[in-house]
């Protein structure tokens, strides 16, 4: 019983510590001038980015660190699923995510897993999961959906920590249609045509005026939203290279020996980020920070 109380106290202290850390990160403060300001903004930008990557960072750290043969007799894919569930449950308990945000992340999981099942099917075989696992469904380990959920978790956390506001967002119905078209193209391009670059051009026109306003320290900074999509896509492409190097999944050209993931996957990840962003933007508390110009 004493051990149980001690474990509860330890969990509560971690929860309180993260709450205090978040409050400290978002506390209004003066940034100074010149070089001091630049260093402070860079420091707090990095700290907020790391904090926003909490779930994604822990998950991908486990992906890269997990032995190929698993741990304690549990296959690698099953151990990763258990770890992801524990981290997700802890974030809910610690109120690092709201229940509405959790529902959005569950949607990312479902959407991502459905695409994984299709891409790894015998007819497509875009990539495969060669390792054993008890929690494989239709040849795909259930943990794989959390890779997509991790992207959604990062965007949700960054929105809060950086006090993100979006200016000149396109009409929602247009954004939703583009997001649906992007997702559909991941399936249809195997039989019809790869419309990736047409969709990228469409997104370029749709979000050309859209600006994201964020606050690393005490002043608002701006950047084109399209640039944010491309940068996040690039880091996801890097993570994919590391994951395939460790054999978590493999493309057909990596079965004999590892090779760099094709540069074209960067564009695929960037488009996927646009789709994920559209889902996050659908949250009620997020919509309040988005400016959608009224039709003339």
Buried (B, 14 or more C-beta within 10 A) or exposed (E): EEEEEEEEEEEEEEBEEBEEEBEEBBEEEEBBEEEEBEEBBEEBBEBBBEBBBBBBBBBBEBBEEBEEEBBEEBBBBBBBBBBBEEBBEBBBEBEBBBEEBBEBBBBBBEBBBBBBBBBBBEEEEBBBBEBEBEBBEEEBBBBBBBBBBBBBBBBBBBBBBBBBBBBBBBEBEEBBBBBEBBBEBBBEEBEEEBBBEEBBEBBEEBBEEBBBBBBBBBEEEEEBBBEBBBEBBEBBBEBBBEBBBBBBBBBEEBEEEBBEBEEEBBBBBBBBBBBBBBBBBBBEEBEEBBEBEEEE
